[in-house]
Amino acid sequence: MDACPELAAAHDLVRDFGDMLTQQTGVLLPAWIGETVEADLPGLTGFARGLTNDLDAITAGPTLRWSSGGTEGAVNRIKKIKRQLYGRAEFELLRKMILLS
């Protein structure tokens, strides 16, 4: 990576972003966005600028300790059952399938 400083910078920025997500340090996101915009790398700069559109929500994601994963799983299960029964059954059967599964 010594031969290509842009690649080294992109590597560092992507690694830092991944660390923010895994370590839930979203408070560092504004500083990361500033570094990324300053580096002016194709792809990453546009991504970083796009994050500023809703910075509060994007910062809360990797900062807060709660998750909506359980709710998303339940919704996906219901959608799967609904797709399986499409055109074959009325609402009552769909309701029973959801409640019994």
ROVO-648484 format. One record per residue: x, y, z of N, C-alpha, C, O in turn; residue number from 1; residue in three letters. Coordinates in Angstrom, 1 decimal. Each point is the difference from the previous one (the first is absolute). Example, Ala and Ser with C-alpha at 12.3 -4.5 7.8 and 13.67 -1.06 7.14 Angstrom:
REM ROVO-648484
+--------+--------+--------+--------+--------+--------+--------+--------+--------+--------+--------+--------+-----+-----+
|     nX |     nY |     nZ |    caX |    caY |    caZ |     cX |     cY |     cZ |     oX |     oY |     oZ |   i |  aa |
+--------+--------+--------+--------+--------+--------+--------+--------+--------+--------+--------+--------+-----+-----+
|   13.2 |   -5.7 |    7.8 |   -0.9 |    1.2 |    0.0 |    0.9 |    1.2 |    0.0 |    1.0 |    0.0 |    0.7 |   1 | ala |
|   -1.4 |    1.1 |   -1.4 |    0.9 |    1.1 |    0.0 |   -0.8 |    1.1 |    0.8 |    0.5 |    1.1 |    0.1 |   2 | ser |
+--------+--------+--------+--------+--------+--------+--------+--------+--------+--------+--------+--------+-----+-----+
REM end
This chain:
REM ROVO-648484
+--------+--------+--------+--------+--------+--------+--------+--------+--------+--------+--------+--------+-----+-----+
|     nX |     nY |     nZ |    caX |    caY |    caZ |     cX |     cY |     cZ |     oX |     oY |     oZ |   i |  aa |
+--------+--------+--------+--------+--------+--------+--------+--------+--------+--------+--------+--------+-----+-----+
|    0.8 |   -1.2 |    0.0 |   -0.8 |    1.2 |    0.0 |    0.9 |    1.3 |    0.0 |   -0.5 |    1.1 |   -0.2 |   1 | met |
|    1.7 |   -1.3 |    0.4 |    0.9 |    1.2 |    0.0 |    0.1 |    0.6 |   -1.4 |    0.2 |    1.2 |   -0.1 |   2 | asp |
|   -0.5 |   -2.0 |   -0.9 |    0.1 |    0.5 |   -1.4 |   -1.2 |    0.9 |   -0.4 |    0.0 |    0.7 |   -0.9 |   3 | ala |
|   -1.1 |   -0.9 |    1.7 |   -1.3 |    0.7 |   -0.3 |   -0.5 |    0.6 |    1.3 |   -0.7 |   -0.6 |    0.7 |   4 | cys |
|    1.0 |    1.9 |   -0.5 |   -0.5 |    0.6 |    1.3 |   -1.5 |    0.1 |    0.0 |   -0.6 |    0.0 |    1.1 |   5 | pro |
|   -0.1 |    0.1 |   -2.2 |   -1.4 |    0.1 |    0.0 |   -0.7 |   -1.3 |    0.4 |   -0.9 |    0.0 |    0.8 |   6 | glu |
|    1.5 |   -1.1 |   -1.2 |   -0.5 |   -1.3 |    0.5 |    0.3 |   -0.2 |    1.5 |   -0.9 |   -0.5 |    0.7 |   7 | leu |
|    2.0 |    1.0 |   -0.2 |    0.3 |   -0.1 |    1.4 |   -1.0 |    0.8 |    0.8 |   -0.5 |   -0.4 |    1.0 |   8 | ala |
|    0.2 |    1.6 |   -1.5 |   -1.0 |    0.9 |    0.7 |   -1.4 |   -0.6 |   -0.1 |   -0.7 |    0.0 |    1.0 |   9 | ala |
|    0.3 |   -0.6 |   -2.1 |   -1.3 |   -0.6 |   -0.1 |   -0.1 |   -1.2 |    1.0 |   -1.0 |   -0.2 |    0.6 |  10 | ala |
|    2.1 |   -0.6 |   -0.6 |    0.0 |   -1.1 |    1.0 |   -0.1 |    0.4 |    1.4 |   -0.8 |   -0.6 |    0.7 |  11 | his |
|    1.5 |    1.6 |   -0.3 |   -0.1 |    0.6 |    1.4 |   -1.4 |    0.5 |    0.3 |   -0.6 |   -0.3 |    1.0 |  12 | asp |
|    0.0 |    1.0 |   -2.0 |   -1.3 |    0.6 |    0.3 |   -1.1 |   -1.1 |    0.0 |   -0.9 |    0.0 |    0.9 |  13 | leu |
|    1.0 |   -1.0 |   -1.7 |   -1.0 |   -1.1 |    0.0 |    0.2 |   -0.8 |    1.3 |   -1.0 |   -0.4 |    0.6 |  14 | val |
|    2.2 |    0.1 |   -0.2 |    0.3 |   -0.7 |    1.3 |   -0.6 |    0.8 |    1.2 |   -0.6 |   -0.6 |    0.8 |  15 | arg |
|    0.9 |    1.9 |   -0.8 |   -0.6 |    0.8 |    1.1 |   -1.5 |    0.0 |    0.0 |   -0.6 |    0.0 |    1.1 |  16 | asp |
|    0.0 |    0.0 |   -2.2 |   -1.5 |    0.0 |   -0.1 |   -0.5 |   -1.3 |    0.5 |   -0.9 |   -0.1 |    0.8 |  17 | phe |
|    1.6 |   -1.0 |   -1.1 |   -0.4 |   -1.3 |    0.5 |    0.2 |   -0.1 |    1.5 |   -0.8 |   -0.6 |    0.7 |  18 | gly |
|    1.9 |    1.1 |   -0.2 |    0.2 |    0.0 |    1.4 |   -1.1 |    0.8 |    0.7 |   -0.4 |   -0.4 |    1.1 |  19 | asp |
|   -0.1 |    1.5 |   -1.6 |   -1.0 |    0.8 |    0.6 |   -1.3 |   -0.8 |    0.1 |   -0.7 |    0.0 |    1.0 |  20 | met |
|    0.4 |   -0.8 |   -2.0 |   -1.2 |   -0.9 |    0.0 |    0.1 |   -1.1 |    1.0 |   -0.9 |   -0.2 |    0.7 |  21 | leu |
|    2.0 |   -0.5 |   -0.7 |    0.2 |   -1.1 |    0.9 |    0.2 |    0.4 |    1.4 |   -0.5 |   -0.8 |    0.9 |  22 | thr |
|    1.1 |    1.9 |   -0.6 |    0.2 |    0.4 |    1.4 |   -1.1 |    1.0 |    0.5 |    0.1 |    0.5 |    1.1 |  23 | gln |
|   -1.0 |   -0.2 |   -2.0 |   -1.1 |    0.9 |    0.3 |    0.4 |    1.3 |    0.6 |   -0.4 |    0.5 |    1.0 |  24 | gln |
|    1.3 |    0.2 |   -1.8 |    0.5 |    1.3 |    0.3 |   -0.4 |    1.0 |   -1.0 |    0.8 |    0.6 |   -0.7 |  25 | thr |
|   -2.1 |   -0.5 |    0.6 |   -0.6 |    0.9 |   -1.0 |    0.3 |    1.5 |    0.2 |   -0.2 |    0.8 |   -0.9 |  26 | gly |
|    0.6 |   -0.4 |    2.1 |    0.3 |    1.4 |    0.3 |    1.2 |    0.4 |   -0.8 |    0.2 |    1.2 |   -0.2 |  27 | val |
|    0.6 |   -2.1 |   -0.3 |    1.2 |    0.3 |   -0.8 |   -0.3 |    0.2 |   -1.5 |    0.8 |    0.4 |   -0.8 |  28 | leu |
|   -2.1 |   -0.6 |    0.5 |   -0.4 |    0.1 |   -1.4 |    0.2 |    1.4 |   -0.7 |    0.5 |    0.0 |   -1.1 |  29 | leu |
|   -0.8 |    1.1 |    1.8 |    0.2 |    1.3 |   -0.6 |    1.5 |    0.2 |   -0.4 |    0.3 |    0.6 |   -1.0 |  30 | pro |
|    0.6 |   -1.0 |    1.9 |    1.4 |    0.2 |   -0.3 |    0.4 |   -0.9 |   -1.1 |    0.8 |    0.4 |   -0.9 |  31 | ala |
|   -1.3 |   -1.6 |    0.8 |    0.3 |   -0.9 |   -1.1 |   -0.5 |    0.6 |   -1.3 |    0.7 |   -0.1 |   -1.1 |  32 | trp |
|   -1.9 |    0.7 |    1.1 |   -0.5 |    0.6 |   -1.2 |    0.9 |    1.1 |   -0.5 |    0.2 |    0.2 |   -1.2 |  33 | ile |
|    0.2 |    0.6 |    2.1 |    0.9 |    1.1 |   -0.3 |    1.3 |   -0.5 |   -0.6 |    0.5 |    0.6 |   -1.0 |  34 | gly |
|    0.1 |   -1.6 |    1.6 |    1.2 |   -0.6 |   -0.6 |   -0.2 |   -0.5 |   -1.4 |    0.8 |    0.1 |   -0.9 |  35 | glu |
|   -1.9 |   -0.8 |    0.7 |   -0.3 |   -0.6 |   -1.3 |   -0.2 |    1.0 |   -1.1 |    0.4 |   -0.1 |   -1.1 |  36 | thr |
|   -1.2 |    1.2 |    1.5 |   -0.2 |    1.0 |   -1.0 |    1.3 |    0.7 |   -0.4 |    0.3 |    0.4 |   -1.1 |  37 | val |
|    0.5 |   -0.2 |    2.1 |    1.3 |    0.7 |   -0.2 |    1.0 |   -0.9 |   -0.8 |    0.8 |    0.5 |   -0.8 |  38 | glu |
|   -0.9 |   -1.8 |    0.9 |    0.8 |   -0.9 |   -0.8 |   -0.4 |    0.0 |   -1.5 |    0.9 |   -0.3 |   -0.8 |  39 | ala |
|   -2.1 |    0.6 |    0.5 |   -0.5 |    0.2 |   -1.4 |    0.3 |   -1.3 |   -0.8 |    0.6 |    0.1 |   -1.1 |  40 | asp |
|   -1.1 |   -1.2 |    1.6 |    0.1 |   -1.3 |   -0.7 |   -1.3 |   -0.3 |   -0.7 |   -1.0 |    0.1 |    0.6 |  41 | leu |
|    1.1 |   -0.5 |   -1.9 |   -1.3 |   -0.4 |   -0.7 |   -0.7 |   -1.1 |    0.8 |    0.6 |   -0.9 |    0.5 |  42 | pro |
|   -1.9 |    1.1 |   -0.5 |   -0.8 |   -1.0 |    0.7 |   -0.2 |    0.3 |    1.5 |   -1.1 |    0.1 |    0.5 |  43 | gly |
|    2.2 |   -0.1 |    0.2 |   -0.1 |    0.3 |    1.4 |   -0.4 |    1.4 |    0.4 |   -0.8 |    0.2 |    0.9 |  44 | leu |
|    1.2 |    0.8 |   -1.7 |   -0.4 |    1.3 |    0.2 |   -1.5 |    0.2 |   -0.1 |   -0.7 |    0.6 |    0.8 |  45 | thr |
|    0.1 |   -1.2 |   -1.9 |   -1.4 |    0.1 |   -0.2 |   -0.8 |   -0.7 |    1.1 |   -1.0 |    0.5 |    0.4 |  46 | gly |
|    1.5 |   -1.7 |    0.0 |   -0.6 |   -0.7 |    1.1 |    0.0 |    0.8 |    1.3 |   -1.0 |    0.1 |    0.6 |  47 | phe |
|    2.1 |    0.6 |   -0.3 |    0.1 |    0.8 |    1.2 |   -0.9 |    1.2 |   -0.1 |   -0.6 |    0.3 |    1.0 |  48 | ala |
|    0.5 |    0.3 |   -2.1 |   -0.9 |    1.2 |   -0.1 |   -1.4 |   -0.5 |    0.1 |   -0.9 |    0.8 |    0.5 |  49 | arg |
|    0.5 |   -1.9 |   -1.0 |   -1.3 |   -0.6 |    0.1 |   -0.4 |   -0.2 |    1.4 |   -1.2 |    0.1 |    0.4 |  50 | gly |
|    2.2 |   -0.5 |    0.5 |   -0.3 |   -0.2 |    1.4 |   -0.5 |    1.2 |    0.7 |   -0.7 |   -0.1 |    1.0 |  51 | leu |
|    1.1 |    1.3 |   -1.5 |   -0.3 |    1.2 |    0.7 |   -1.4 |    0.4 |   -0.2 |   -0.5 |    0.9 |    0.7 |  52 | thr |
|   -0.3 |   -1.5 |   -1.6 |   -1.4 |    0.3 |   -0.2 |   -0.8 |   -0.3 |    1.2 |   -1.0 |    0.8 |    0.3 |  53 | asn |
|    1.3 |   -1.8 |    0.5 |   -0.8 |   -0.3 |    1.2 |    1.0 |   -0.5 |    1.0 |   -0.1 |   -1.1 |    0.5 |  54 | asp |
|    1.0 |    2.0 |   -0.1 |    1.1 |   -0.3 |    0.9 |   -0.5 |   -0.5 |    1.4 |    0.6 |   -0.9 |    0.5 |  55 | leu |
|   -1.6 |    1.4 |    0.0 |   -0.5 |   -0.4 |    1.3 |   -0.4 |   -1.5 |    0.0 |    0.4 |   -0.7 |    0.9 |  56 | asp |
|   -1.2 |    0.3 |   -1.8 |   -0.4 |   -1.4 |   -0.1 |    1.2 |   -0.9 |   -0.3 |    0.0 |   -1.1 |    0.6 |  57 | ala |
|    0.8 |    1.5 |   -1.5 |    1.2 |   -0.8 |   -0.3 |    0.9 |   -0.2 |    1.1 |    0.7 |   -1.0 |    0.2 |  58 | ile |
|   -0.5 |    2.1 |    0.6 |    0.9 |   -0.1 |    1.2 |   -0.7 |   -0.9 |    1.1 |    0.8 |   -0.7 |    0.7 |  59 | thr |
|   -2.1 |    0.8 |   -0.6 |   -0.6 |   -0.8 |    1.0 |    0.1 |   -1.5 |   -0.2 |    0.1 |   -0.8 |    0.9 |  60 | ala |
|   -0.1 |    0.4 |   -2.2 |    0.1 |   -1.4 |   -0.3 |    1.2 |   -0.7 |    0.6 |   -0.2 |   -1.0 |    0.8 |  61 | gly |
|    1.4 |    1.4 |   -1.1 |    1.1 |   -0.7 |    0.7 |    0.3 |    0.5 |    1.4 |    1.1 |   -0.3 |    0.5 |  62 | pro |
|   -1.9 |    1.1 |    0.1 |    0.2 |    0.5 |    1.3 |   -0.8 |   -0.7 |    1.1 |    0.4 |   -0.4 |    1.0 |  63 | thr |
|   -1.7 |    0.3 |   -1.4 |   -1.0 |   -0.5 |    1.0 |    0.1 |   -1.6 |    0.1 |    0.5 |   -0.6 |   -1.0 |  64 | leu |
|   -0.8 |    0.1 |    2.1 |    0.2 |   -1.5 |    0.3 |   -1.2 |   -0.8 |   -0.4 |    0.1 |   -1.2 |    0.1 |  65 | arg |
|   -1.2 |    1.8 |   -0.5 |   -1.2 |   -0.9 |   -0.3 |   -0.1 |   -0.2 |   -1.5 |    0.6 |    0.8 |   -0.8 |  66 | trp |
|   -1.4 |   -1.8 |    0.5 |   -0.1 |   -0.4 |   -1.4 |   -1.4 |   -0.4 |   -0.4 |   -0.7 |   -0.4 |    0.9 |  67 | ser |
|    0.3 |    0.5 |   -2.1 |   -1.3 |   -0.4 |   -0.4 |    0.0 |   -1.3 |   -0.8 |   -0.9 |   -0.3 |   -0.7 |  68 | ser |
|    2.0 |   -0.5 |    1.0 |    0.2 |   -1.2 |   -0.7 |   -1.2 |   -1.0 |    0.2 |   -0.4 |   -0.7 |   -0.9 |  69 | gly |
|   -0.1 |    0.6 |    2.2 |   -1.1 |   -0.9 |    0.3 |   -1.2 |    0.3 |   -0.8 |   -0.7 |   -0.9 |   -0.5 |  70 | gly |
|    0.4 |    2.2 |    0.4 |   -1.2 |    0.4 |   -0.7 |    0.1 |   -0.2 |   -1.5 |   -0.9 |   -0.5 |   -0.6 |  71 | thr |
|    2.1 |    0.7 |    0.1 |    0.3 |   -0.2 |   -1.4 |   -0.2 |   -1.5 |   -0.4 |   -0.5 |   -0.4 |   -1.0 |  72 | glu |
|    1.0 |   -0.5 |    1.9 |   -0.1 |   -1.4 |   -0.2 |   -1.5 |   -0.4 |    0.0 |   -0.4 |   -0.9 |   -0.9 |  73 | gly |
|   -0.4 |    1.4 |    1.8 |   -1.4 |   -0.3 |    0.0 |   -0.7 |    0.4 |   -1.2 |   -0.9 |   -0.7 |   -0.6 |  74 | ala |
|    1.2 |    1.9 |    0.1 |   -0.6 |    0.6 |   -1.2 |    0.3 |   -0.9 |   -1.2 |   -0.8 |   -0.3 |   -0.8 |  75 | val |
|    2.1 |   -0.1 |    0.7 |    0.4 |   -0.9 |   -1.1 |   -0.6 |   -1.3 |    0.0 |   -0.4 |   -0.5 |   -1.0 |  76 | asn |
|    0.1 |   -0.1 |    2.2 |   -0.7 |   -1.3 |    0.1 |   -1.4 |    0.2 |   -0.5 |   -0.5 |   -0.9 |   -0.7 |  77 | arg |
|   -0.2 |    1.9 |    1.1 |   -1.4 |    0.3 |   -0.4 |    0.0 |    0.2 |   -1.6 |   -0.9 |   -0.6 |   -0.6 |  78 | ile |
|    1.8 |    1.3 |    0.1 |    0.1 |    0.2 |   -1.5 |    0.2 |   -1.3 |   -0.7 |   -0.6 |   -0.2 |   -1.0 |  79 | lys |
|    1.4 |   -0.7 |    1.5 |    0.3 |   -1.3 |   -0.6 |   -1.3 |   -0.8 |    0.0 |   -0.3 |   -0.6 |   -1.0 |  80 | lys |
|   -0.4 |    0.5 |    2.1 |   -1.3 |   -0.7 |    0.1 |   -1.0 |    0.6 |   -1.0 |   -0.7 |   -0.8 |   -0.7 |  81 | ile |
|    0.6 |    2.1 |    0.6 |   -0.9 |    0.6 |   -0.9 |    0.3 |   -0.3 |   -1.4 |   -0.9 |   -0.3 |   -0.8 |  82 | lys |
|    2.2 |    0.3 |    0.4 |    0.4 |   -0.4 |   -1.4 |   -0.4 |   -1.4 |   -0.3 |   -0.4 |   -0.3 |   -1.1 |  83 | arg |
|    0.6 |   -0.6 |    2.1 |   -0.3 |   -1.4 |   -0.2 |   -1.5 |   -0.2 |   -0.3 |   -0.4 |   -0.9 |   -0.7 |  84 | gln |
|   -0.4 |    1.7 |    1.4 |   -1.5 |   -0.2 |   -0.1 |   -0.6 |    0.9 |   -1.0 |   -1.3 |    0.0 |   -0.2 |  85 | leu |
|    2.0 |    0.7 |   -0.6 |   -0.5 |    1.0 |   -0.9 |   -1.0 |   -0.7 |   -1.0 |    0.4 |   -0.9 |   -0.7 |  86 | tyr |
|   -1.6 |    1.4 |    0.6 |   -1.0 |   -0.5 |   -0.9 |   -0.6 |   -1.4 |    0.3 |   -0.8 |   -0.5 |   -0.7 |  87 | gly |
|    1.2 |    0.0 |    1.9 |   -0.5 |   -1.3 |    0.4 |   -1.0 |    0.0 |    1.1 |   -0.8 |   -0.9 |    0.2 |  88 | arg |
|    0.9 |    1.9 |    0.6 |   -0.8 |    0.0 |    1.2 |   -0.5 |    1.4 |    0.4 |    0.5 |    1.0 |   -0.5 |  89 | ala |
|   -1.5 |   -1.0 |    1.4 |   -0.5 |    1.3 |    0.4 |    0.8 |    0.4 |    1.3 |    0.9 |   -0.6 |    0.4 |  90 | glu |
|   -1.4 |    1.8 |    0.1 |    0.7 |    0.6 |    1.2 |    0.0 |   -0.9 |    1.2 |    1.0 |   -0.1 |    0.7 |  91 | phe |
|   -2.1 |   -0.7 |   -0.5 |    0.0 |   -0.8 |    1.2 |    1.0 |   -1.1 |    0.1 |    0.6 |   -0.2 |    1.0 |  92 | glu |
|   -0.3 |   -0.4 |   -2.2 |    1.1 |   -1.0 |    0.0 |    1.3 |    0.7 |    0.2 |    0.9 |   -0.6 |    0.7 |  93 | leu |
|   -0.7 |    1.7 |   -1.3 |    1.3 |    0.7 |    0.2 |    0.2 |    0.4 |    1.4 |    1.1 |   -0.2 |    0.6 |  94 | leu |
|   -2.2 |    0.6 |    0.1 |    0.1 |    0.4 |    1.4 |    0.4 |   -1.2 |    0.8 |    0.8 |    0.1 |    0.9 |  95 | arg |
|   -1.5 |   -1.3 |   -1.1 |    0.3 |   -1.2 |    0.7 |    1.5 |   -0.4 |   -0.2 |    0.6 |   -0.5 |    0.9 |  96 | lys |
|   -0.2 |    0.5 |   -2.1 |    1.4 |   -0.4 |   -0.3 |    1.0 |    0.9 |    0.7 |    1.1 |   -0.5 |    0.5 |  97 | met |
|   -1.4 |    1.8 |   -0.4 |    0.9 |    0.9 |    0.7 |    0.0 |   -0.2 |    1.5 |    1.1 |   -0.1 |    0.6 |  98 | ile |
|   -2.2 |   -0.1 |   -0.1 |   -0.1 |   -0.2 |    1.5 |    0.5 |   -1.4 |    0.4 |    0.5 |   -0.1 |    1.1 |  99 | leu |
|   -0.6 |   -0.9 |   -1.9 |    0.5 |   -1.3 |    0.4 |    1.4 |   -0.3 |   -0.4 |    0.6 |   -1.0 |    0.5 | 100 | leu |
|    0.0 |    1.8 |   -1.3 |    1.4 |   -0.3 |   -0.3 |    1.0 |    0.7 |    0.9 |    1.2 |   -0.1 |   -0.2 | 101 | ser |
+--------+--------+--------+--------+--------+--------+--------+--------+--------+--------+--------+--------+-----+-----+
REM end
